[in-house]
Amino acid sequence: MNKIFLLILLFLCIGANAFAQKDKKKEKRIEHKVVIQLSTPDTAAYRALTRQLNNLKTAWEEAEVVVVAHNKGINMLQKATCSVPNEIQRLMAKGVVFIACEYTMQQLKLSKGEMLENIAYTPYGLVEIITRQEKGYAYLKAGF
């Protein structure tokens, strides 16, 4: 009788442990990583992007969000042509990273002094986007 009782107790412990492990798996937080390509000169797209980024960071505060500006999208990160500098600063304070393509800057003869403060740089915008995708980032294209 004692052996049967011990076996039942053992199976109950194993079952409880398996159930606890299943609950821990449910608790695992999903990590959200997003890379956004920006290559348009459309200032309406810049305003829409900043609104969408605010929504994303409201829903997923811990999301890792990167905006890579290249080609004509570089205008969004230039001091002289940026139509949403305050919004960008607020988004950066929330953890959004804005990255400018140095190749585009070179082609347009732009210096880092002409760009918004505290942005990041990458030698090639498309390479940055592809590398992030290979690391599991979801890809979005801003504008048209």
C-alpha positions in Angstrom: 0.0 0.0 0.0 2.8 2.4 0.9 4.5 1.7 -2.5 1.2 2.5 -4.3 0.9 5.7 -2.3 4.5 6.7 -3.1 4.0 6.0 -6.8 0.8 8.1 -6.9 2.6 10.9 -5.0 5.5 10.7 -7.4 3.2 11.0 -10.5 1.4 13.9 -8.9 4.7 15.7 -8.3 5.9 15.0 -11.9 2.6 16.3 -13.3 2.7 19.4 -11.1 6.2 20.2 -12.3 5.3 19.7 -15.9 2.3 22.1 -15.5 4.5 24.7 -13.8 7.0 24.4 -16.7 4.2 24.9 -19.2 3.1 28.1 -17.3 6.6 29.5 -17.4 6.7 29.0 -21.2 3.4 31.0 -21.4 5.0 33.8 -19.3 7.9 34.1 -21.7 7.8 37.7 -23.1 7.8 38.0 -26.8 10.6 40.3 -28.1 9.6 42.6 -30.9 12.2 43.9 -33.2 11.3 46.1 -36.2 13.5 47.7 -38.9 11.8 50.4 -41.0 13.1 51.5 -44.4 12.6 55.1 -45.3 13.6 56.2 -48.8 10.9 58.8 -49.7 11.2 62.6 -49.7 7.4 62.9 -48.8 7.0 65.0 -45.7 3.5 63.6 -45.2 5.1 60.1 -45.0 7.4 61.5 -42.2 4.4 62.7 -40.2 2.6 59.4 -40.7 5.7 57.5 -39.7 6.2 59.4 -36.5 2.5 58.8 -35.6 2.8 55.1 -36.3 6.1 54.9 -34.3 4.3 56.5 -31.3 1.5 53.9 -31.6 4.0 51.1 -31.8 6.0 52.2 -28.8 2.7 52.8 -26.8 1.6 49.2 -27.5 5.1 47.7 -27.2 7.2 49.9 -24.9 10.1 47.5 -25.0 10.1 46.9 -28.7 13.4 47.5 -30.5 12.6 49.8 -33.4 15.1 51.1 -36.0 14.4 53.5 -38.8 17.0 53.4 -41.6 16.9 56.5 -43.9 18.6 56.3 -47.2 18.2 57.8 -50.7 15.7 60.6 -50.6 14.5 59.5 -47.1 17.7 61.1 -45.7 15.8 64.4 -45.8 14.0 63.4 -42.7 17.2 63.3 -40.7 18.8 66.5 -42.1 18.5 69.6 -40.0 17.7 71.8 -43.0 14.9 69.6 -44.4 13.4 67.8 -41.4 9.8 68.6 -41.0 9.4 66.6 -37.7 12.5 67.2 -35.6 10.6 67.5 -32.3 8.7 64.2 -33.0 12.0 62.5 -33.8 13.6 63.7 -30.5 10.6 62.4 -28.5 10.8 59.0 -30.3 14.5 58.8 -29.6 13.8 59.4 -26.0 11.4 56.4 -26.2 14.2 54.2 -27.6 13.6 54.5 -31.4 16.9 54.5 -33.2 17.2 56.6 -36.4 20.1 55.6 -38.7 21.4 57.6 -41.7 23.1 56.0 -44.7 26.6 57.4 -45.0 26.7 56.4 -48.7 23.7 58.6 -49.4 25.2 61.4 -47.4 28.4 61.1 -49.4 26.5 61.2 -52.7 24.7 64.3 -51.5 27.8 65.8 -50.0 26.2 66.0 -46.5 28.3 66.1 -43.3 27.3 64.7 -40.0 27.1 68.3 -38.7 24.2 68.8 -41.1 22.2 65.9 -39.6 20.0 65.8 -36.5 21.7 65.3 -33.2 22.0 61.8 -31.7 21.2 59.8 -34.8 23.2 56.8 -35.7 25.0 56.0 -39.0 25.6 53.0 -41.2 27.9 52.8 -44.2 25.1 51.3 -46.4 21.4 51.6 -45.6 20.3 48.5 -47.5 23.0 46.4 -46.0 21.9 47.6 -42.5 18.2 46.6 -43.3 19.1 43.2 -44.7 21.5 42.5 -41.7 18.7 43.4 -39.3 16.3 41.1 -41.1 18.8 38.3 -40.9 18.8 38.9 -37.1 15.1 38.4 -36.9 13.8 42.0 -37.3 10.4 42.4 -38.9 10.7 44.6 -42.0 8.4 47.6 -42.8 8.7 50.2 -45.6 7.6 53.7 -44.7 5.9 55.8 -47.3 5.3 54.6 -50.8 
